[in-house]
Amino acid sequence: MKLRPLFDRIVIRPIKTESKTDGGIMLPAVAQEKSQLATVISVGEGGLVDGKEVKMIVKPNDKILYSKYAGTELKFEGEELIVIRQTDVLAIIE
């Protein structure tokens, strides 16, 4: 099964952060900050959104930096994914 977003939405897979500090201390999951880095899984087609033409810039497999509190988290086929709008993407990492 494939998850295909609509309009200006993007499905991303967050990149897991280290659970250890630079000094070697293990951090419990509760103390870790939510990662803002992700890999793009699939991209909507763009089109007219709120009366404005939206052209999709990001592509599948791009690494991105996204807004901290953006999107809707979901589990799809046992994988944790997030659906965000393209406007929540802050940068593409090259």
Gaussian input, Z-matrix of N, CA and C with variables (Angstrom, degrees):
# hf/3-21g

backbone

0 1
 N
 C     1     B1
 C     2     B2     1     A1
 N     3     B3     2     A2     1     D1
 C     4     B4     3     A3     2     D2
 C     5     B5     4     A4     3     D3
 N     6     B6     5     A5     4     D4
 C     7     B7     6     A6     5     D5
 C     8     B8     7     A7     6     D6
 N     9     B9     8     A8     7     D7
 C    10    B10     9     A9     8     D8
 C    11    B11    10    A10     9     D9
 N    12    B12    11    A11    10    D10
 C    13    B13    12    A12    11    D11
 C    14    B14    13    A13    12    D12
 N    15    B15    14    A14    13    D13
 C    16    B16    15    A15    14    D14
 C    17    B17    16    A16    15    D15
 N    18    B18    17    A17    16    D16
 C    19    B19    18    A18    17    D17
 C    20    B20    19    A19    18    D18
 N    21    B21    20    A20    19    D19
 C    22    B22    21    A21    20    D20
 C    23    B23    22    A22    21    D21
 N    24    B24    23    A23    22    D22
 C    25    B25    24    A24    23    D23
 C    26    B26    25    A25    24    D24
 N    27    B27    26    A26    25    D25
 C    28    B28    27    A27    26    D26
 C    29    B29    28    A28    27    D27
 N    30    B30    29    A29    28    D28
 C    31    B31    30    A30    29    D29
 C    32    B32    31    A31    30    D30
 N    33    B33    32    A32    31    D31
 C    34    B34    33    A33    32    D32
 C    35    B35    34    A34    33    D33
 N    36    B36    35    A35    34    D34
 C    37    B37    36    A36    35    D35
 C    38    B38    37    A37    36    D36
 N    39    B39    38    A38    37    D37
 C    40    B40    39    A39    38    D38
 C    41    B41    40    A40    39    D39
 N    42    B42    41    A41    40    D40
 C    43    B43    42    A42    41    D41
 C    44    B44    43    A43    42    D42
 N    45    B45    44    A44    43    D43
 C    46    B46    45    A45    44    D44
 C    47    B47    46    A46    45    D45
 N    48    B48    47    A47    46    D46
 C    49    B49    48    A48    47    D47
 C    50    B50    49    A49    48    D48
 N    51    B51    50    A50    49    D49
 C    52    B52    51    A51    50    D50
 C    53    B53    52    A52    51    D51
 N    54    B54    53    A53    52    D52
 C    55    B55    54    A54    53    D53
 C    56    B56    55    A55    54    D54
 N    57    B57    56    A56    55    D55
 C    58    B58    57    A57    56    D56
 C    59    B59    58    A58    57    D57
 N    60    B60    59    A59    58    D58
 C    61    B61    60    A60    59    D59
 C    62    B62    61    A61    60    D60
 N    63    B63    62    A62    61    D61
 C    64    B64    63    A63    62    D62
 C    65    B65    64    A64    63    D63
 N    66    B66    65    A65    64    D64
 C    67    B67    66    A66    65    D65
 C    68    B68    67    A67    66    D66
 N    69    B69    68    A68    67    D67
 C    70    B70    69    A69    68    D68
 C    71    B71    70    A70    69    D69
 N    72    B72    71    A71    70    D70
 C    73    B73    72    A72    71    D71
 C    74    B74    73    A73    72    D72
 N    75    B75    74    A74    73    D73
 C    76    B76    75    A75    74    D74
 C    77    B77    76    A76    75    D75
 N    78    B78    77    A77    76    D76
 C    79    B79    78    A78    77    D77
 C    80    B80    79    A79    78    D78
 N    81    B81    80    A80    79    D79
 C    82    B82    81    A81    80    D80
 C    83    B83    82    A82    81    D81
 N    84    B84    83    A83    82    D82
 C    85    B85    84    A84    83    D83
 C    86    B86    85    A85    84    D84
 N    87    B87    86    A86    85    D85
 C    88    B88    87    A87    86    D86
 C    89    B89    88    A88    87    D87
 N    90    B90    89    A89    88    D88
 C    91    B91    90    A90    89    D89
 C    92    B92    91    A91    90    D90
 N    93    B93    92    A92    91    D91
 C    94    B94    93    A93    92    D92
 C    95    B95    94    A94    93    D93
 N    96    B96    95    A95    94    D94
 C    97    B97    96    A96    95    D95
 C    98    B98    97    A97    96    D96
 N    99    B99    98    A98    97    D97
 C   100   B100    99    A99    98    D98
 C   101   B101   100   A100    99    D99
 N   102   B102   101   A101   100   D100
 C   103   B103   102   A102   101   D101
 C   104   B104   103   A103   102   D102
 N   105   B105   104   A104   103   D103
 C   106   B106   105   A105   104   D104
 C   107   B107   106   A106   105   D105
 N   108   B108   107   A107   106   D106
 C   109   B109   108   A108   107   D107
 C   110   B110   109   A109   108   D108
 N   111   B111   110   A110   109   D109
 C   112   B112   111   A111   110   D110
 C   113   B113   112   A112   111   D111
 N   114   B114   113   A113   112   D112
 C   115   B115   114   A114   113   D113
 C   116   B116   115   A115   114   D114
 N   117   B117   116   A116   115   D115
 C   118   B118   117   A117   116   D116
 C   119   B119   118   A118   117   D117
 N   120   B120   119   A119   118   D118
 C   121   B121   120   A120   119   D119
 C   122   B122   121   A121   120   D120
 N   123   B123   122   A122   121   D121
 C   124   B124   123   A123   122   D122
 C   125   B125   124   A124   123   D123
 N   126   B126   125   A125   124   D124
 C   127   B127   126   A126   125   D125
 C   128   B128   127   A127   126   D126
 N   129   B129   128   A128   127   D127
 C   130   B130   129   A129   128   D128
 C   131   B131   130   A130   129   D129
 N   132   B132   131   A131   130   D130
 C   133   B133   132   A132   131   D131
 C   134   B134   133   A133   132   D132
 N   135   B135   134   A134   133   D133
 C   136   B136   135   A135   134   D134
 C   137   B137   136   A136   135   D135
 N   138   B138   137   A137   136   D136
 C   139   B139   138   A138   137   D137
 C   140   B140   139   A139   138   D138
 N   141   B141   140   A140   139   D139
 C   142   B142   141   A141   140   D140
 C   143   B143   142   A142   141   D141
 N   144   B144   143   A143   142   D142
 C   145   B145   144   A144   143   D143
 C   146   B146   145   A145   144   D144
 N   147   B147   146   A146   145   D145
 C   148   B148   147   A147   146   D146
 C   149   B149   148   A148   147   D147
 N   150   B150   149   A149   148   D148
 C   151   B151   150   A150   149   D149
 C   152   B152   151   A151   150   D150
 N   153   B153   152   A152   151   D151
 C   154   B154   153   A153   152   D152
 C   155   B155   154   A154   153   D153
 N   156   B156   155   A155   154   D154
 C   157   B157   156   A156   155   D155
 C   158   B158   157   A157   156   D156
 N   159   B159   158   A158   157   D157
 C   160   B160   159   A159   158   D158
 C   161   B161   160   A160   159   D159
 N   162   B162   161   A161   160   D160
 C   163   B163   162   A162   161   D161
 C   164   B164   163   A163   162   D162
 N   165   B165   164   A164   163   D163
 C   166   B166   165   A165   164   D164
 C   167   B167   166   A166   165   D165
 N   168   B168   167   A167   166   D166
 C   169   B169   168   A168   167   D167
 C   170   B170   169   A169   168   D168
 N   171   B171   170   A170   169   D169
 C   172   B172   171   A171   170   D170
 C   173   B173   172   A172   171   D171
 N   174   B174   173   A173   172   D172
 C   175   B175   174   A174   173   D173
 C   176   B176   175   A175   174   D174
 N   177   B177   176   A176   175   D175
 C   178   B178   177   A177   176   D176
 C   179   B179   178   A178   177   D177
 N   180   B180   179   A179   178   D178
 C   181   B181   180   A180   179   D179
 C   182   B182   181   A181   180   D180
 N   183   B183   182   A182   181   D181
 C   184   B184   183   A183   182   D182
 C   185   B185   184   A184   183   D183
 N   186   B186   185   A185   184   D184
 C   187   B187   186   A186   185   D185
 C   188   B188   187   A187   186   D186
 N   189   B189   188   A188   187   D187
 C   190   B190   189   A189   188   D188
 C   191   B191   190   A190   189   D189
 N   192   B192   191   A191   190   D190
 C   193   B193   192   A192   191   D191
 C   194   B194   193   A193   192   D192
 N   195   B195   194   A194   193   D193
 C   196   B196   195   A195   194   D194
 C   197   B197   196   A196   195   D195
 N   198   B198   197   A197   196   D196
 C   199   B199   198   A198   197   D197
 C   200   B200   199   A199   198   D198
 N   201   B201   200   A200   199   D199
 C   202   B202   201   A201   200   D200
 C   203   B203   202   A202   201   D201
 N   204   B204   203   A203   202   D202
 C   205   B205   204   A204   203   D203
 C   206   B206   205   A205   204   D204
 N   207   B207   206   A206   205   D205
 C   208   B208   207   A207   206   D206
 C   209   B209   208   A208   207   D207
 N   210   B210   209   A209   208   D208
 C   211   B211   210   A210   209   D209
 C   212   B212   211   A211   210   D210
 N   213   B213   212   A212   211   D211
 C   214   B214   213   A213   212   D212
 C   215   B215   214   A214   213   D213
 N   216   B216   215   A215   214   D214
 C   217   B217   216   A216   215   D215
 C   218   B218   217   A217   216   D216
 N   219   B219   218   A218   217   D217
 C   220   B220   219   A219   218   D218
 C   221   B221   220   A220   219   D219
 N   222   B222   221   A221   220   D220
 C   223   B223   222   A222   221   D221
 C   224   B224   223   A223   222   D222
 N   225   B225   224   A224   223   D223
 C   226   B226   225   A225   224   D224
 C   227   B227   226   A226   225   D225
 N   228   B228   227   A227   226   D226
 C   229   B229   228   A228   227   D227
 C   230   B230   229   A229   228   D228
 N   231   B231   230   A230   229   D229
 C   232   B232   231   A231   230   D230
 C   233   B233   232   A232   231   D231
 N   234   B234   233   A233   232   D232
 C   235   B235   234   A234   233   D233
 C   236   B236   235   A235   234   D234
 N   237   B237   236   A236   235   D235
 C   238   B238   237   A237   236   D236
 C   239   B239   238   A238   237   D237
 N   240   B240   239   A239   238   D238
 C   241   B241   240   A240   239   D239
 C   242   B242   241   A241   240   D240
 N   243   B243   242   A242   241   D241
 C   244   B244   243   A243   242   D242
 C   245   B245   244   A244   243   D243
 N   246   B246   245   A245   244   D244
 C   247   B247   246   A246   245   D245
 C   248   B248   247   A247   246   D246
 N   249   B249   248   A248   247   D247
 C   250   B250   249   A249   248   D248
 C   251   B251   250   A250   249   D249
 N   252   B252   251   A251   250   D250
 C   253   B253   252   A252   251   D251
 C   254   B254   253   A253   252   D252
 N   255   B255   254   A254   253   D253
 C   256   B256   255   A255   254   D254
 C   257   B257   256   A256   255   D255
 N   258   B258   257   A257   256   D256
 C   259   B259   258   A258   257   D257
 C   260   B260   259   A259   258   D258
 N   261   B261   260   A260   259   D259
 C   262   B262   261   A261   260   D260
 C   263   B263   262   A262   261   D261
 N   264   B264   263   A263   262   D262
 C   265   B265   264   A264   263   D263
 C   266   B266   265   A265   264   D264
 N   267   B267   266   A266   265   D265
 C   268   B268   267   A267   266   D266
 C   269   B269   268   A268   267   D267
 N   270   B270   269   A269   268   D268
 C   271   B271   270   A270   269   D269
 C   272   B272   271   A271   270   D270
 N   273   B273   272   A272   271   D271
 C   274   B274   273   A273   272   D272
 C   275   B275   274   A274   273   D273
 N   276   B276   275   A275   274   D274
 C   277   B277   276   A276   275   D275
 C   278   B278   277   A277   276   D276
 N   279   B279   278   A278   277   D277
 C   280   B280   279   A279   278   D278
 C   281   B281   280   A280   279   D279

   B1=1.4493
   B2=1.5332
   B3=1.3256
   B4=1.4558
   B5=1.5237
   B6=1.3177
   B7=1.4629
   B8=1.5274
   B9=1.3381
   B10=1.4674
   B11=1.5244
   B12=1.3451
   B13=1.4667
   B14=1.5246
   B15=1.3230
   B16=1.4591
   B17=1.5241
   B18=1.3148
   B19=1.4685
   B20=1.5317
   B21=1.3401
   B22=1.4659
   B23=1.5271
   B24=1.3286
   B25=1.4649
   B26=1.5302
   B27=1.3478
   B28=1.4580
   B29=1.5194
   B30=1.3276
   B31=1.4576
   B32=1.5258
   B33=1.3464
   B34=1.4630
   B35=1.5280
   B36=1.3420
   B37=1.4598
   B38=1.5274
   B39=1.3385
   B40=1.4603
   B41=1.5264
   B42=1.3208
   B43=1.4579
   B44=1.5205
   B45=1.3241
   B46=1.4717
   B47=1.5231
   B48=1.3444
   B49=1.4551
   B50=1.5188
   B51=1.3028
   B52=1.4557
   B53=1.5189
   B54=1.3106
   B55=1.4602
   B56=1.5221
   B57=1.3384
   B58=1.4536
   B59=1.5267
   B60=1.3392
   B61=1.4639
   B62=1.5231
   B63=1.3337
   B64=1.4625
   B65=1.5246
   B66=1.3199
   B67=1.4645
   B68=1.5234
   B69=1.3366
   B70=1.4485
   B71=1.5188
   B72=1.3394
   B73=1.4605
   B74=1.5290
   B75=1.3273
   B76=1.4636
   B77=1.5289
   B78=1.3296
   B79=1.4611
   B80=1.5205
   B81=1.3349
   B82=1.4635
   B83=1.5296
   B84=1.3171
   B85=1.4744
   B86=1.5207
   B87=1.3238
   B88=1.4678
   B89=1.5297
   B90=1.3198
   B91=1.4631
   B92=1.5223
   B93=1.3184
   B94=1.4633
   B95=1.5163
   B96=1.3276
   B97=1.4637
   B98=1.5143
   B99=1.3218
   B100=1.4510
   B101=1.5341
   B102=1.3109
   B103=1.4574
   B104=1.5228
   B105=1.3170
   B106=1.4624
   B107=1.5291
   B108=1.3301
   B109=1.4495
   B110=1.5163
   B111=1.3328
   B112=1.4617
   B113=1.5188
   B114=1.3298
   B115=1.4559
   B116=1.5251
   B117=1.3234
   B118=1.4669
   B119=1.5287
   B120=1.3320
   B121=1.4568
   B122=1.5300
   B123=1.3334
   B124=1.4622
   B125=1.5201
   B126=1.3209
   B127=1.4638
   B128=1.5278
   B129=1.3391
   B130=1.4580
   B131=1.5201
   B132=1.3228
   B133=1.4640
   B134=1.5195
   B135=1.3232
   B136=1.4610
   B137=1.5155
   B138=1.3274
   B139=1.4558
   B140=1.5123
   B141=1.3208
   B142=1.4579
   B143=1.5252
   B144=1.3324
   B145=1.4573
   B146=1.5198
   B147=1.3196
   B148=1.4630
   B149=1.5220
   B150=1.3339
   B151=1.4600
   B152=1.5198
   B153=1.3239
   B154=1.4675
   B155=1.5198
   B156=1.3272
   B157=1.4600
   B158=1.5292
   B159=1.3342
   B160=1.4616
   B161=1.5180
   B162=1.3348
   B163=1.4601
   B164=1.5289
   B165=1.3219
   B166=1.4583
   B167=1.5289
   B168=1.3253
   B169=1.4583
   B170=1.5257
   B171=1.3322
   B172=1.4666
   B173=1.5225
   B174=1.3406
   B175=1.4510
   B176=1.5263
   B177=1.3231
   B178=1.4601
   B179=1.5323
   B180=1.3250
   B181=1.4653
   B182=1.5223
   B183=1.3371
   B184=1.4733
   B185=1.5247
   B186=1.3183
   B187=1.4672
   B188=1.5187
   B189=1.3472
   B190=1.4602
   B191=1.5178
   B192=1.3224
   B193=1.4622
   B194=1.5174
   B195=1.3393
   B196=1.4674
   B197=1.5185
   B198=1.3264
   B199=1.4664
   B200=1.5194
   B201=1.3123
   B202=1.4661
   B203=1.5234
   B204=1.3096
   B205=1.4649
   B206=1.5216
   B207=1.3199
   B208=1.4650
   B209=1.5206
   B210=1.3054
   B211=1.4497
   B212=1.5075
   B213=1.3239
   B214=1.4516
   B215=1.5222
   B216=1.3270
   B217=1.4601
   B218=1.5246
   B219=1.3474
   B220=1.4489
   B221=1.5174
   B222=1.3273
   B223=1.4619
   B224=1.5158
   B225=1.3231
   B226=1.4638
   B227=1.5176
   B228=1.3100
   B229=1.4622
   B230=1.5267
   B231=1.3544
   B232=1.4568
   B233=1.5184
   B234=1.3114
   B235=1.4643
   B236=1.5255
   B237=1.3417
   B238=1.4613
   B239=1.5199
   B240=1.3454
   B241=1.4550
   B242=1.5216
   B243=1.3279
   B244=1.4605
   B245=1.5284
   B246=1.3247
   B247=1.4644
   B248=1.5203
   B249=1.3417
   B250=1.4620
   B251=1.5210
   B252=1.3294
   B253=1.4676
   B254=1.5283
   B255=1.3247
   B256=1.4584
   B257=1.5329
   B258=1.3376
   B259=1.4683
   B260=1.5353
   B261=1.3496
   B262=1.4590
   B263=1.5253
   B264=1.3361
   B265=1.4590
   B266=1.5292
   B267=1.3309
   B268=1.4672
   B269=1.5134
   B270=1.3481
   B271=1.4721
   B272=1.5175
   B273=1.3244
   B274=1.4627
   B275=1.5157
   B276=1.3177
   B277=1.4649
   B278=1.5228
   B279=1.3360
   B280=1.4704
   B281=1.5074
   A1=108.52
   A2=116.17
   A3=121.34
   A4=109.40
   A5=116.61
   A6=122.43
   A7=107.93
   A8=117.02
   A9=122.00
   A10=108.89
   A11=117.68
   A12=120.57
   A13=112.03
   A14=115.65
   A15=121.49
   A16=110.96
   A17=116.28
   A18=125.39
   A19=112.45
   A20=118.23
   A21=121.91
   A22=112.72
   A23=116.29
   A24=119.38
   A25=111.20
   A26=114.20
   A27=122.46
   A28=107.79
   A29=117.30
   A30=121.97
   A31=107.10
   A32=116.19
   A33=120.83
   A34=110.43
   A35=114.72
   A36=122.13
   A37=106.64
   A38=118.05
   A39=119.97
   A40=111.58
   A41=116.09
   A42=121.81
   A43=106.75
   A44=116.18
   A45=121.28
   A46=110.53
   A47=115.40
   A48=120.91
   A49=109.87
   A50=116.08
   A51=121.87
   A52=110.43
   A53=116.90
   A54=121.07
   A55=111.34
   A56=115.08
   A57=120.86
   A58=108.88
   A59=117.22
   A60=121.05
   A61=109.51
   A62=117.04
   A63=121.23
   A64=111.34
   A65=116.68
   A66=121.36
   A67=113.25
   A68=118.78
   A69=122.11
   A70=114.74
   A71=118.13
   A72=121.43
   A73=109.26
   A74=116.35
   A75=121.29
   A76=109.55
   A77=116.89
   A78=121.97
   A79=110.09
   A80=117.91
   A81=119.01
   A82=109.70
   A83=117.09
   A84=122.13
   A85=111.63
   A86=118.17
   A87=121.86
   A88=110.92
   A89=118.17
   A90=122.09
   A91=112.79
   A92=117.86
   A93=120.63
   A94=111.41
   A95=115.29
   A96=120.08
   A97=109.28
   A98=115.85
   A99=121.35
   A100=108.86
   A101=116.37
   A102=121.22
   A103=110.52
   A104=116.67
   A105=121.58
   A106=110.31
   A107=116.58
   A108=121.56
   A109=108.81
   A110=116.10
   A111=119.67
   A112=110.49
   A113=114.25
   A114=122.77
   A115=107.27
   A116=116.41
   A117=121.46
   A118=108.59
   A119=115.95
   A120=122.06
   A121=110.57
   A122=116.97
   A123=120.92
   A124=110.37
   A125=115.18
   A126=122.14
   A127=109.42
   A128=115.89
   A129=120.77
   A130=111.09
   A131=115.94
   A132=120.87
   A133=114.20
   A134=117.91
   A135=119.84
   A136=109.45
   A137=116.74
   A138=120.72
   A139=111.65
   A140=117.16
   A141=121.74
   A142=110.15
   A143=115.52
   A144=122.00
   A145=107.03
   A146=117.42
   A147=122.84
   A148=112.03
   A149=116.87
   A150=122.18
   A151=114.62
   A152=117.88
   A153=121.17
   A154=109.50
   A155=116.14
   A156=121.42
   A157=109.38
   A158=117.21
   A159=122.24
   A160=108.49
   A161=116.25
   A162=122.10
   A163=106.92
   A164=116.90
   A165=120.74
   A166=110.11
   A167=115.62
   A168=122.42
   A169=111.20
   A170=116.78
   A171=119.90
   A172=110.30
   A173=115.78
   A174=122.63
   A175=109.27
   A176=118.03
   A177=119.93
   A178=110.50
   A179=116.09
   A180=126.13
   A181=114.30
   A182=119.24
   A183=120.73
   A184=108.74
   A185=116.55
   A186=122.28
   A187=105.71
   A188=116.63
   A189=120.48
   A190=111.74
   A191=114.35
   A192=124.07
   A193=104.81
   A194=116.99
   A195=119.78
   A196=110.88
   A197=116.50
   A198=122.97
   A199=110.67
   A200=115.47
   A201=121.83
   A202=114.35
   A203=118.59
   A204=121.38
   A205=112.71
   A206=117.21
   A207=121.62
   A208=111.56
   A209=115.13
   A210=121.65
   A211=118.00
   A212=112.89
   A213=123.24
   A214=108.14
   A215=116.03
   A216=120.73
   A217=109.60
   A218=116.63
   A219=121.08
   A220=110.09
   A221=115.43
   A222=121.45
   A223=106.89
   A224=115.60
   A225=121.11
   A226=107.73
   A227=116.17
   A228=122.75
   A229=111.68
   A230=116.15
   A231=122.27
   A232=115.20
   A233=118.08
   A234=122.49
   A235=109.52
   A236=116.57
   A237=120.52
   A238=109.67
   A239=115.96
   A240=123.01
   A241=109.44
   A242=116.10
   A243=122.09
   A244=107.62
   A245=116.28
   A246=121.68
   A247=106.84
   A248=116.60
   A249=121.95
   A250=109.76
   A251=115.81
   A252=121.19
   A253=107.93
   A254=116.34
   A255=120.01
   A256=111.24
   A257=117.79
   A258=120.41
   A259=112.41
   A260=117.93
   A261=121.27
   A262=112.30
   A263=117.29
   A264=121.37
   A265=108.28
   A266=115.88
   A267=120.78
   A268=111.81
   A269=117.16
   A270=120.53
   A271=110.20
   A272=115.37
   A273=122.75
   A274=106.52
   A275=117.16
   A276=121.39
   A277=108.37
   A278=116.14
   A279=121.21
   A280=111.01
   D1=147.98
   D2=-177.89
   D3=-124.19
   D4=140.78
   D5=178.64
   D6=-101.15
   D7=112.35
   D8=-176.93
   D9=-114.35
   D10=113.59
   D11=-179.53
   D12=-73.29
   D13=158.53
   D14=179.79
   D15=-102.77
   D16=155.47
   D17=174.42
   D18=51.38
   D19=-119.53
   D20=-173.78
   D21=-99.62
   D22=24.02
   D23=-177.48
   D24=-95.88
   D25=155.87
   D26=-176.78
   D27=-133.77
   D28=137.99
   D29=173.54
   D30=-98.85
   D31=126.24
   D32=-177.30
   D33=-126.24
   D34=155.87
   D35=174.17
   D36=-114.67
   D37=113.77
   D38=179.37
   D39=-60.08
   D40=142.61
   D41=175.91
   D42=-86.45
   D43=124.64
   D44=-177.59
   D45=-64.05
   D46=137.98
   D47=177.09
   D48=-90.73
   D49=161.77
   D50=178.71
   D51=-65.63
   D52=141.52
   D53=177.48
   D54=-98.10
   D55=12.12
   D56=-179.55
   D57=-128.11
   D58=139.85
   D59=176.96
   D60=-77.79
   D61=171.45
   D62=177.45
   D63=-60.35
   D64=-29.59
   D65=179.67
   D66=-82.09
   D67=-2.73
   D68=176.74
   D69=94.40
   D70=8.53
   D71=179.63
   D72=-83.20
   D73=128.88
   D74=178.32
   D75=-77.32
   D76=132.03
   D77=179.18
   D78=-102.65
   D79=134.05
   D80=173.97
   D81=-69.13
   D82=157.65
   D83=-177.38
   D84=-56.30
   D85=-32.22
   D86=-178.01
   D87=-67.84
   D88=-31.90
   D89=-176.14
   D90=-86.15
   D91=-11.35
   D92=-177.77
   D93=-78.81
   D94=144.34
   D95=175.19
   D96=-80.66
   D97=147.79
   D98=177.22
   D99=-68.88
   D100=131.91
   D101=179.78
   D102=-68.56
   D103=145.04
   D104=175.70
   D105=-110.78
   D106=8.42
   D107=177.15
   D108=-102.52
   D109=141.99
   D110=-177.79
   D111=-153.74
   D112=164.07
   D113=173.32
   D114=-108.65
   D115=133.54
   D116=179.84
   D117=-76.43
   D118=127.44
   D119=179.92
   D120=-94.72
   D121=-51.21
   D122=177.32
   D123=-149.44
   D124=158.27
   D125=-172.40
   D126=-130.49
   D127=139.51
   D128=175.03
   D129=-69.90
   D130=177.16
   D131=-176.19
   D132=-87.74
   D133=-9.10
   D134=-175.44
   D135=79.53
   D136=-141.72
   D137=179.61
   D138=102.47
   D139=-157.14
   D140=-179.90
   D141=-80.59
   D142=119.62
   D143=177.23
   D144=-128.60
   D145=118.43
   D146=-177.24
   D147=54.06
   D148=37.84
   D149=176.80
   D150=79.73
   D151=5.54
   D152=179.59
   D153=-120.23
   D154=142.35
   D155=177.81
   D156=-75.24
   D157=126.04
   D158=-179.85
   D159=-114.23
   D160=122.63
   D161=176.52
   D162=-102.59
   D163=128.55
   D164=-178.04
   D165=-78.60
   D166=126.95
   D167=-177.85
   D168=-99.93
   D169=-39.30
   D170=-179.05
   D171=-77.05
   D172=153.68
   D173=-179.24
   D174=-128.78
   D175=159.27
   D176=175.00
   D177=-55.65
   D178=144.09
   D179=-178.95
   D180=78.15
   D181=-2.02
   D182=173.12
   D183=-67.56
   D184=145.48
   D185=171.31
   D186=-96.47
   D187=131.25
   D188=-175.46
   D189=-131.06
   D190=161.80
   D191=169.46
   D192=-112.76
   D193=126.97
   D194=-176.27
   D195=-125.93
   D196=163.22
   D197=-179.29
   D198=-57.95
   D199=143.86
   D200=-173.18
   D201=-60.09
   D202=-42.75
   D203=-175.39
   D204=-108.47
   D205=26.30
   D206=-176.11
   D207=-86.45
   D208=152.76
   D209=166.32
   D210=86.90
   D211=178.51
   D212=179.20
   D213=-120.38
   D214=120.66
   D215=-179.99
   D216=-82.20
   D217=142.68
   D218=178.52
   D219=-152.34
   D220=159.98
   D221=172.76
   D222=-108.94
   D223=126.31
   D224=-179.57
   D225=-132.09
   D226=117.93
   D227=-177.75
   D228=52.55
   D229=42.73
   D230=176.85
   D231=78.11
   D232=5.70
   D233=-177.46
   D234=-113.87
   D235=136.86
   D236=178.13
   D237=-84.67
   D238=118.95
   D239=-177.94
   D240=-126.86
   D241=165.81
   D242=176.27
   D243=-133.50
   D244=138.04
   D245=174.95
   D246=-106.78
   D247=120.96
   D248=-179.78
   D249=-127.66
   D250=167.61
   D251=172.68
   D252=-88.26
   D253=154.29
   D254=178.72
   D255=-59.78
   D256=-30.55
   D257=179.97
   D258=-67.99
   D259=-14.57
   D260=177.26
   D261=-84.63
   D262=-6.73
   D263=177.04
   D264=-80.39
   D265=123.12
   D266=-178.82
   D267=-89.13
   D268=-35.12
   D269=-178.04
   D270=-161.15
   D271=154.27
   D272=171.16
   D273=-102.88
   D274=127.13
   D275=-177.66
   D276=-90.67
   D277=122.87
   D278=-179.01
   D279=-108.28

